[in-house]
Amino acid sequence: HSCTFTSQNLNHFMRSQKVMTDQSQTDLGLFKPPSTVRGMTELDRSAFNQTVSVPAIRLPTNILNKAVKSLKKVALQRPGLKRVVEEHSEDGNADCGNIEHRLLLLDPNSITSSDSFGSDEAEALKAYSVPQEIQSYELKLTYENFKSEEILRAVLPEGQGVTSGFSRVGHIAHMNLREHQLPYRKLIGQVIIDKNPGITCVVNKTNTIDSTYRNFQMEVLAGESNMVAKVRENGVLYEFDFSRVYWNPRLSTEHERIVSLLHRGDTVVDVFAGVGPFAIPAARRGCAVLANDLNPESFRWLQHNAKLNKVDQKITTSNLDGRDFIRGPVRERLPALMKGSQKIHVVMNLPALALEFLDAFKGLLDPEPDQSLSNLPQVHCYGFSKENDPQRDVVERAEASLKTNLQGQCSVHLVRNVAPNKEMMCVSFTLPRGVLYKTHTQDRDTSEEPCPKKQKCEDSTN
Ligand SMILES: C[S@@+](CC[C@H](N)C(=O)[O-])C[C@H]1O[C@@H](n2cnc3c(N)ncnc32)[C@H](O)[C@@H]1O
């Protein structure tokens, strides 16, 4: 196939879309929660309280800033922890009376004794006349001081993986927990809420996405059970009930890519529109939009989002099966649009099935071929592929549905890697005239015709 193939830096893309909890090092086990929390299924934050000894150096207040700067490399580095503290008095309380000195907490990985300072640090201390003496400071750590990764690693069974990654959709964190994590699901949900400002609801998928409407069934693990998310994607605001419609935060780059192809006055036909991430930005760009979705909930939120973004005058919505939409409202509008000169874009994002839906275009404008209809639609059709050569696979499947050859007339874009060995692709092509007027087309597929030579016929279907 002489189709062009484009891809992007998938690693970067995936990283930027998935919110992961912090993986950074917990050096020396200093910031490890107490071992007694292992196996906890109901979150008891107080069980994380503990005291650890860390090295500290006593610094006069009047040179504090300069000295801290000079000792930066060996100071305790931990977001959320104060490293300059007041001295403890005899009774163990912070000695508020002492304003002459402060303690700088040091990193126990670098400083184990007063001989551990490097020559730069030793020189600086000498210059400030600070004795190179290390003392031990009893640092109190609480639940607040641990990162979610550290908490979950300490609680969940050892050696089984503690992925606490989630996708974020507005205020909702969306997880896909594995079997061994399920007994801890409520605790995991609560930790995610505690450690991620703005997240007030954590849900776990309880099915795969193979339902017709591509939405997940989900269980609320923690927080409010409000599933109506407000999301901003590429500067556009959307609202929808995340439990009843399809929304994938990893498609924002693809939505933007397609929208960037559009010009004011173009027409966009969105066959599987969802809640509008192609349709709404297209309308905002000045395109006329025909948007359709079979899921009544998606249809409702699509209309809502059109109003929310003040583009309801630019969008005509339908709640039909994709084929009925193409053969009904689209067919009705197509002749007039094809007489014009403004581009017509057809977007078909239902990757599990859209390539098969292309058959709806066969003979769409039959029986009368009209030469004045010269402005042919540009189709962007999505498909998953598990084949070794995914671009070839999706083109062949598009050709099989359209019963035409797309050689030299299509481009294929790698959208994203969905799972190991599963890619999401987008095939773009100008809808051949011969497809719209099937009765005047030479069928590529000869299997319906009488077969003059059996052998030849079999060859042609390989
Ligand atoms: C993968 S989602 C894409 C939604 C949106 N275009 C986006 O990019 O996020 C596919 C959409 O197709 C809808 N759908 C599923 N089967 C359909 C059908 N036979 N006809 C029309 N829409 C269908 C689903 O409800 C879902 O909203």
The ligand as an ORCA input file, in Angstrom:
! r2SCAN-3c Opt
* xyz 0 1
  C     -15.141      5.416     21.329
  S     -16.543      6.421     21.651
  C     -16.029      7.928     20.874
  C     -16.711      9.136     21.384
  C     -16.107     10.453     20.932
  N     -16.165     10.635     19.498
  C     -14.694     10.594     21.422
  O     -13.786     10.728     20.615
  O     -14.466     10.565     22.634
  C     -17.724      5.710     20.557
  C     -19.137      6.240     20.683
  O     -19.947      5.537     19.751
  C     -21.236      5.305     20.311
  N     -21.813      4.156     19.613
  C     -21.628      2.839     19.859
  N     -22.272      2.093     18.943
  C     -22.877      2.962     18.099
  C     -23.667      2.797     16.943
  N     -23.979      1.584     16.454
  N     -24.104      3.897     16.311
  C     -23.803      5.133     16.780
  N     -23.078      5.342     17.885
  C     -22.596      4.271     18.529
  C     -20.966      5.094     21.785
  O     -22.108      5.405     22.541
  C     -19.789      6.057     22.043
  O     -20.242      7.293     22.509
*
